[in-house]
Amino acid sequence: MEKEFIDESGKDVAHSWVSTSRFIWLCQIFLVLAFLVGGCFCLYAHRYKGKPEVAVPDNTLYNPQYK
């Protein structure tokens, strides 16, 4: 009885180090870009929007004014 030999070395991750390292490198590049874009968006969303108008009582000014 003759057994048929099927070459699956190109399909397995453990046998193809070139395609595995390329895949891992591309995943790393994608993750770095995703974190970079996410961080930039978060900084943009929570940016400083200017000086707010704050009501300061007259008695707490540098030259206080009392009634």
C-alpha positions in Angstrom: 0.0 0.0 0.0 1.5 3.3 -1.1 0.9 6.5 0.9 0.6 9.7 -0.8 2.9 12.5 0.4 1.4 16.0 0.5 3.8 18.9 0.8 2.2 21.4 3.2 5.4 23.1 4.2 4.4 26.4 2.5 1.0 26.5 4.3 2.2 26.0 7.8 3.4 29.0 9.8 6.1 27.0 11.6 7.7 25.9 8.3 7.6 29.3 6.5 9.7 31.7 8.5 9.8 34.3 5.8 6.0 34.7 5.4 5.6 34.5 9.2 8.1 37.3 9.9 6.6 39.4 7.1 3.1 38.9 8.6 4.3 39.8 12.2 6.1 42.9 10.8 3.0 44.1 9.0 0.9 43.5 12.1 3.4 45.6 14.1 3.3 48.4 11.6 -0.5 48.4 11.6 -0.7 48.5 15.4 1.8 51.4 15.6 -0.1 53.3 13.0 -3.4 52.5 14.8 -2.1 53.8 18.1 -0.6 56.8 16.5 -3.8 57.8 14.7 -5.9 57.0 17.9 -3.6 59.2 20.0 -3.7 62.1 17.6 -7.5 61.8 17.5 -7.7 61.8 21.3 -5.5 64.8 21.5 -7.6 66.6 18.9 -10.8 65.7 20.6 -9.6 67.0 24.0 -7.7 70.0 22.7 -7.6 73.4 24.5 -10.5 75.4 23.2 -9.5 78.8 24.6 -9.9 81.0 27.6 -13.3 80.6 29.3 -15.1 83.6 30.7 -15.0 83.2 34.4 -17.0 85.4 36.8 -14.5 86.7 39.4 -16.0 88.3 42.6 -14.9 91.9 43.0 -13.5 91.3 46.5 -11.0 88.7 45.3 -9.3 91.0 42.6 -5.7 92.3 43.0 -7.2 95.7 43.9 -10.3 94.5 45.8 -13.5 96.6 45.6 -15.7 96.4 48.5 -19.3 97.7 48.8 
